[in-house]
Amino acid sequence: METGRQQERVVTTKRSKKEAGMRRRPELRQAADFDQRILRVARQLFAERGIEDVSMHQIAQEAGVGQGTLYRRYAHKGELILDLLNESAQRFLEEIQAYAQDGEIWSALQRLDSVLHRCIAFIEEEGLFLAVSMDTSSAEKREMKFSTRYYRASHSLIAHLLEEAITQEELAPLDIIYTADAIIATSDPALYLFQRQRRGYTPEQILEGIRRIYIKGVSVRSPHNQARDDQSEPPPA
């Protein structure tokens, strides 16, 4: 008799869990819809008015969600911007990793050139959001900047290409870690926006300046490398 009751309790528990799971699915879908709506509205408002002139209240109002709902998902605009960047940043990292691995045809320096080209294009697309998300107004934020997945992945990839270029005698020996840091610093989003908006440089001019220092300025023009470069164009970026 007791065994029968235990079995009944087990069946009831399983049914309750299943029903609870079914009830959660619409809630999860609704939450996902809220997130997409919030992100879509935020991106539109930021583009129209600028990040500084858009409040969390305005985002909630335009998205048709309560402020409590918005703040449960995003404590402040910085978190919202990171979510906006997440998808495009992931796509960017996948693209530059693909360029870096295409070593059967293209030399290490040619691949580094394509990576730099894609970096500049990405900053041109998302520069405002990147600059805000990487704000370094405090010591803690400055330290965190160098621990982000974006920074670590970019540094590792650039360092690998520099090392490969030295091995292939395209580059003279240099401090790989420092040079990778310096390349990333040169393409910092805040500096990029300053150069675009205040200096009046085009993306092409900025890219050429980086190339002149970190590719043309340090490359070793051996006959072998010259012949290889003459036979092929850099991979498309």
Secondary structure by P-SEA (a helix, b strand, c coil): caaaaaaaaaaaaaaaaaaaaaaaaaaaaaaaaaaaaaaaaaaaaaaacccccccaaaaaaaacccaaaaaaacccaaaaaaaaaaaaaaaaaaaaaaaaaccccccaaaaaaaaaaaaaaaaaacaaaaaaaaccccaaaaaaaaacaaaaaaaaaaaaaaaaaaaaccccccaaaaaaaaaaaaacaaaaaaaaccccccaaaaaaaaaaccccccccccaaaaaaaaacccccc
